C-alpha cells in the first residue's frame, strides 16, 4: 500500500469519527463503526491492487 492509500484510509476514518462524535454516539458504537470502515477501506484498496496487478497497470 502506498502513502496515498493510507492517507485515504485515515481521512475516511477521521471523517467517520467526527460524524459519530457529532451524533453523540457511545464509545462502543463508534468503535464498531470505525472498525467496519477500516475493514471496508482495506478490502477495496486490496481489491484495486489485485486488479492493477492482473491488468499490469502501474
N, C-alpha and C positions, 0 to 999 in steps of 0.2 A: 504494500500500500504506500502510495506517495503522500506527500505532505498535503496535497490538495484534498485527497480523500479523508485524511484525518481532520483537516480543517472543516470539511463538510459535516462530519460526524459531530464534532464539537459544537459547531454552530447550531445544528438542528437540535441537539440535546439541550443546549443553553436556552434556546427559544422555547422548547417544551417545558423546561424547568420554570421559566418565567411565567408561562401560561398557567402551570399548576399552582405556582405561588400566588398569582393574582386571583385565581379561582378559590384560594384558601383551602386547597385540598390538604389532607393529612400527609404525614411523612410516609406512611405505608403506601398510600395510593400513588403519591408522587414517585416513590422508588420503583414501584411496579411499572408505571408508565415509562419512566426513564430507561429501565432495563429493556422493556419492549422496543423502545425507539432505538437503542443501541444495537439490539439484535437485528432489527429490521434494516437499519442502515448498513450494518455489516454484511447481511445477506445480499443486499442489492449491489453493494460495491464488489463483493466476491463474484457475483454473477457477471457483472460487467467486465471484470478482469478475465474471467474464464472465456467470455465471448470474444474479447480482444485477442486472447491467445489463440483461440480457434481460427479467427479470421486474419491473424497476423497483422493486426493494426497496432501502431505504436501510440 
